[in-house]
């Protein structure tokens, strides 16, 4: 794969409204993709709606859930630097030097990814430039923006399964029901049994159901870009 750039986008939401429970991005959603993209020689940028330090879902840092990739990611000086100073999304520009835009999950994304003008511009630019758009888990909320009229109509995609929402407790307070909202946009929402790996690719859009799917989704992004490069040759 030719050297290019990938923009990884994390939530800026550090607390759940009303409950004040800490939230943020799910570690594995960043770590698995970062390791895959870095190994492929891509230049990685980190962005978030507000910019500044990236906050993590506390549970994603627990000994029982953190992976070897997650530990390596947190031990990386380069990754820590990106996490400490994420770019505000309003300053991010997507052009044909960018190979992919990756919207990570974590409950925080439910509050600041949907109906976000900066994300809408990012999606529109990505579609215009033929950039791969990838989402994982709650990060699929990024697709609930007015990028282009009817662009989700008929597309197969996935995200957090309703059962996963219930077991995480987000169904009780989330500002948006992801699967229902995406169906309302004309998307064909498909999911696997809760917490099992599941990735869907449809016309340059790659969506992953949960953090167990993060590495598979990153591989799908790289494979799609390799295919596009071969077709263009």
N, C-alpha and C positions, 0 to 999 in steps of 0.2 A: 504494500500500500504506500502511495506517495505520502510524504509528510504533509500534514494539514493541522487543523485545529478542531477542538471539541469544546463546547461550552457546557459546563455542568451547573445546574440551577437547583438551589436548595431554598427551602422556606425561610422566611425571616421571623415567623411566628414562634416566640419563645414560651408563651403561656396560653393555655386554653381560656378563653373569656368566661367569666362568671366563676369558674372553679379555681382559677389561677394555678392549675396543675401545670408543671413544666412540660413542654413539648418541643418539637423541632423536627429535624430531618432524621431519618432512620440510617444509622451508620452504614450498614451493609449496602444500602442503595447507592452510596457514594463510593465506598471502598472497593467493591467488586468491579465497578465500571472504571474507576480511576486506575486500578492495577492493570486492567486489560488495555485501556487506551494508552497508558504510559508505556507498556511493553510493546505496543504497536508503533511507538514513535510519534504519537500525536502530541501537539502542544495543547495543554489543558488550562482552561480558564475557569474560575469559580465565580458564580454570580448569585444574587438573591434579590428579592424585590426591594429591600431597603439598603442592601450593601452592609459591609461590616462583618463582625464575627458571626460564624455559623453555629447555631445551637443544635444539640442532639437530643433525640428522645432518650431519656434516662435508661429505659429498659434495653435499648439497643446497645448500651455500653456494659451491660451486666455480663458476668462471667459465663452464665449459661447460654447466652445468645451471641456474644461477640465471636467472630470467626478469626482464623489465622490472617485472612486478608484484612480484616478490620484492625487487628493489632499492628500489622505492617503499615497500614495506611496512617494510623495515629502516630507511629514511630517515625514516619517520613518527615524530614525537615521541610521539604518542598510542599507536601500536602498541608502541614501545619501552617505554613505561610499563607497558602491559598485560603484556608479556613478562617484565618485571623482577619483577612482583609478581602472578603468577597466584594466583587464589583456590584454597584447598584444596577439593576436591570435597565434603568433609564439610560445608562451609559453604554450598554452592550449593543454592538452593531453586528448583524449577521450578513455575510456576503459569501461569495463562492470560494473563499479560502477556508470556510468552516465546513467540516464534514458532517458533524452531528450536533444536535442540541439535546441534552439529557435532563429531564425533569425528575428529580429524585422524590421519593415518597416520605412518609412520616406524617403524623396527624396534623402538624402545623400547616401543611399545604392546603388543607381543607378551607382554611381561612384566607390565605393571601394569594392563591394561584388562580382561582376562578374570578371572572370579571375584573381582570387586571389589565389596564391599558398597555403597560410595558410588555407583558407577556403576549398580548394580542399583536403588538407590532413585531415581536420576536417570531411568532408563529407565521405571520404574513410574510416576513422577509425570508424565513426558512422555506416556505412553500414556493416563493418566487425564485429562489436560488437553487432549488432542488436539494436542499439540505435534509438529511435524515432527522426526523423528530422521534424521540424516544421518551416514554414515561414509565414509571414504575409505581405500583401501589396507589397511594393517595395522590401521587404526582399526576395522575391522569386528570385531576381537577384543572390542570393547565389547559386542557382541550376545551373547557367551557368558557371560551373567549371568542369574540367575533373576529376570527382571522380572515375568513373569506366566506361569502354566502354559501351555505349548504355543503361546506367542504367535508363534513363528517357523514353526510347522508350515504348510507349503504356501506360504510367502512366497518370492517370487523376489528374489534379492539377488546381489550380487557383492562382490569384494574382490580381494586379491592372487591372481593366477593361479599355479598350481603352478610353471609355467616361470619366472615372475618371481621366485618364492622361490628357485629353483635358481640363477638368474643373479645374485641378490643374495647368495647363500650362506647365507640364513637357514634353508634346509631342513636344514642340518647340525646346528644347535644350537637352533633355536626350541623353546620349551616347549610349543607347540601347533601342530598342522597345521590352519590355518584352514578350508580348504574341507572337509576331512573332519569336523572338529568341528561345523561348521554343518550339514552333511548329517545328522549324527547327531541334531541338534536338529529335524530335519524340514524344514529350509529347502531350497529349490530353488536351488542355487548355479550361476550361469551366468557365464561369462567370455568375453571377446573375445581375439584374438591378443595375445600379450604386449606390454605397453607402448603399446597403442593406447587411445584414449579410449573409455570404456564406462561408462554410468550406467544403473541400474535403479531404477525407482520402483514401489512396491507398497504401497498402503494406508497412506500417511503415512510410509513408510520409504524413504529415498533412499540408495542405496549406489553408490559409485564405485570402479572397479577400481584406479586408480593416480593418481599426481600429474598425469598428462596429462589426467585427467578432472576435475580440481578446479574449474576455471571452469565447466564444463558442469553439474557437480553443484550448485554455488552458484546458477546460473541456474534449475535445476530446483526448488530449495528456494523461491526467490522466486516462481516461476510457480505452484507448488502453493499457497503461501499466498495469492496473488492470487485463485486459483480458489476457495479456501475462503471468502475474504471476500465474493466475488461470490455464492456459494451461500447464505451466511448473510444477505445483504441482503434 
